[in-house]
């Protein structure tokens, strides 16, 4: 067995072993719920436009590759835990390709390469979250494998394969499009016959994008049409730069490939910084994912020549220990629901005959909006209809040790595995989320948070259900210094105490509390989604329930 194959096997085994043995489970997240709902639409044949969700990257649509992977869960009845294992396998496969990429620049991959690549990849894809960037590393590593081999050989066919791999990476996440000018310049600089390689690669790139995601391709083409002149000028500039650089792309293939790897690292950092400056878009870590592989290989090769073996081993051990520490911290410290735990909660709620319409507007607890979106994706497709008695469902993830003894009869305790349980408590609410008035810097709007039009039936779109009536809020109030939600409250119900759970928006305040209206106000943070106040009502006489919500981080910000 060659040294490269042994390195690939070691990279695969090490990555798979760490991820499988110490899996930090994916948290609940609106993006995950949205993607599961898009996949359900397609699997049920109700609404499948050949596109993924809309990105924050210029409003472009993501491709359909990630939703299609999620469709497998619907088609084969996989659990959400199986999705995590599939994600781990994709990442391990990406790791196995890294030594093949390193071989293309004559720099054999070593332990230092993996110690740089593994944590940087997890960081840039937002591990352990399951979302569009999850399968991105494999597409990106394949892109560099083909691009470096093309730079070595100069053949038009290899540049066509590199274009196909880059199209896959762009389809997974549109931010990979930042590498298109680099690929054009490399083709112009190193192809034996640029006049053949460039048109061939362009045709393959466009064709693969249109084939993978026809819906996203059509809409993105319309979105970019007004900028066609600027885009063509950018392409021409990339070709010109590549042709000028041809004099540097001489010599053996290792030298050309090594030059591409170094330029890719520099270009990626500069291009992303300029793009952020021009557009005002924040530089999220995931946008640096395209340069992780070449950077790890180049730095790993350099580090192997200057670091003593004991320091390389120490770094390797530190990376493995750091991942295990992440896993341990999540198990001990992080109290939020995991994605895989939502299945047990859904089984309990839907097992009572409830429909999603009975839960929307009525789920309370920590990160309730993320939970209710996930519950939408887990509702049985059996034609059930809403129409229960409008109870609120307080759902709290708690340590089994935090439960009182005996457990109150009104509490339904759902086992989640390990030392945690989900506690579900139903109660008649005083505060309603229908209608709701939302105000930001004096600009107020009344919203109908209604799910009737999303009931199961012909033409129903699952992907719209989790955000019914709230889609426009993030954009409308993005610049507000504070946002206030005014919710109606009954005055003839049992006395209830309002508590608020922590979320990404910051510290919520309950302003006043007039008899018939409750006003929740929050100042924005960068990741605040402007959805709904994370509140719950607790019977003032129920000390056990008050203790439970307090253990989940609730406070009373009156």
Buried (B, 14 or more C-beta within 10 A) or exposed (E): EEEBEEBBEBBBEBBBEBBEEBBBBBBBBBBBBBBBBBBBBBBBEBBBBBBBBBBEBBEBBBBBBBBBBBBBBBEEEBEBBBBBBBBBBBBBBBBBBBBBBBBBBBBBBBBBBBBBBBBBBBBBBBBBBBBBBBBBBBBBBBBBBBBBBBBBBBBBBBBBBBBBBBBBBBBBBBBBBBBBBBBBBBBBBBBEEBEBBBEBBBEBBBBBBBEBBBBBBBBBEEEEEEEEEEEEEBBEEBBEBBEEBEEEBEEEBBBBBBBBBBBBBEBBBEBBEEBBEEEEBEEBEBBBBBBBBBBBBBBBBEBBEEBEEEEBBEBBEEBBEEBBEBBEEBBEEEBBBBBBBBBBBBEBBBEEEBBBBBBBBBBBBBBBBBBBBBBBBBBEEEEBEBEBEEBBBBBBBBEEEBBEEEEBEEBBBBEBEEEBBBBBBBBEBBBBBBBBBBBBEEEEEEBEBBBEEBBBEEEBBBBBBBBBBBEEBEEBBEEBEBBBBBBBBBEEEEEBBBBBBBBBBBEBBBBEEEEEBBBBBBBBEEEBBBBBBBBBBBBEEBEBBBBBBBBBBBEEBE
